[in-house]
Amino acid sequence: MRFLWKYLKKYVRRFTGVMGIKLSGTVLELLIPYVMEHLIDHVVPTRQMLMVLLWGAAMILLAVGVRFLNVTANRLSVLTAKEGTYEIRRDLFHAALNLSGSQMDAVGLPSLISRMTSDSYNVQSFTQSMQTIGIRAPIMLAGGIAITLTMDVGLASILCVMAPIMIALVVFISVKGIPLYDRVQRGMDDIVRVMRENITGIRVVKALSRENHEINRFSQANTETARRDIKAGMIMALPGPIVTLFLNVGLTLVVLIGARRVNDGLTEPGVILAFLTYFNMILMGVMGLNRIFMMLSKANASAKRIAEVVETEEALTPLPAGEAAKTDRPGFIVFDHVSFSYDSGEETAADSARSFAGAQRQKCLEDIDFAIPKGGSLGIIGATGSGKTSIINLLMRFYDPQSGHVFVDGRDVRTYSQDELHRRFGVVFQNDVIFADTIRENIAFGRDVSDEALRFAARDAMAQDFVEAYDDGYDHKAVIHGANFSGGQKQRLLIARALAADAEILVLDDSSSALDYRTDARLRQAIRDNHGHATTIVIAQRVSSIRALDQIIVLEEGRMIGHGTHEELLKSCPAYREIHETQMGEVE
């Protein structure tokens, strides 16, 4: 729980106050049966109605005080837990945003989602309960035994024998149950993964009538996690019935022995009633301890999972200029004999090391070498899986290459901070996202973009006509993933987002695949006319989308098998010529 303490230690004074309030409330609650015993055994026999009313009023005041103190403590504990967990979620979100590509691959998006949701909820619940139940339960247990000892040592000895046995049982079973909740939380990752895949791919599932297949997949993940949760819950719930059995046996002994002691004149009837009440309080104390241990088990497993991400060292930190590679090659963007593999076994964190251990190496890019002058353009074409998008991942330093170097504006990309590097880019990725917000916010994307620049970007992206056809124009609301737009409309909005920042480097990764040839041609012309100052990289499956660019790279299984202009490649690269003849024939 070291990780959790790091966030909660700043609230020590508030913790102390909450615990003090809760302690006061619990002590007052323990006094109620004591006052009741005194009222029955010592006040009522005097037949003084005023004294009876006064002692009854005292019990009422104690009850009111207990309620007030408990409610106050509960409210403050909720506030502390909320603020502490907010900071944990904030740091978890920040750490997730700064994970390198390799670290993100190792953790996995479904696991990040479950850590942000169910794991942080477990931590919050434990933090809240520890301030309330964590104080009330042991005080109920110890205080109940202590007060009964002052009333009747003989009857209290029954509790003194049973209490250590019950506490030892709770602790032993809880220690056995703690590791099980880690497996439960990891099972949640599988459930989130299956749900996410089905939610994002719901149209494919329905189109291919695979609902039953996906229901079975979810059922398997859900059943396995439920089985783990039931096993952990059963083990952690074992103390409940056993403790209840012990206390019921104790209650029976108190009634039997107490009745005889009352008959013999050794004790008073009020003591027996008080003992029965204290037995229930002690039962609540033991069950409270059991609940705390159960929540501790969950919180401990969840805190470890959150810490794995939050405490992961940032892998792609800026490199000091003195340690960076140098180049004298001309070009605004330079790839100098770059080779790269996703399964590199990069040991940037404990998780990454475990996940990649023994992974089979497979080169994704090998000896990629080119240079683009400032304001120049490059097209990249090749079969699916040939490594086109990997070039962009290295250029934006989502990953580092295993050999070779990447330069932007004469500097090794490893010397840039993430913000400094990424602010140079306007990007449309292959599987980019439309957010559930207005068109205006989707294009501006939190940047300082004027309305005029926003309209110009929409115009150049061929999106202006359909956007302004809406009654509310740029304030029209997109639903999640832009499901209320067609594929072509979404791509044009994404291109408008990339153009709106007027970036130095423009990257379009298969961004016009859903556009018809005429719209694609108009888009390319608008980019040339109005954004020609940007260094442009276009990844495309269509020859028509890249034929007018300054240079073109043809990739095959991570290797450059062609590099030159459109005309040069038609003569020198059979693969490019085949693609051109096939596509142009289809157009004709």
Beta strands, then each sheet from edge to edge (+ up, - down):
strand 1: 333-340
strand 2: 365-372
strand 3: 377-382
strand 4: 403-408
strand 5: 411-412
strand 6: 425-428
strand 7: 505-509
strand 8: 535-539
strand 9: 551-556
strand 10: 559-564
sheet 1: 2+ 1- 4+ 5-
sheet 2: 6+ 7+ 8+ 3+ 9+ 10-
end
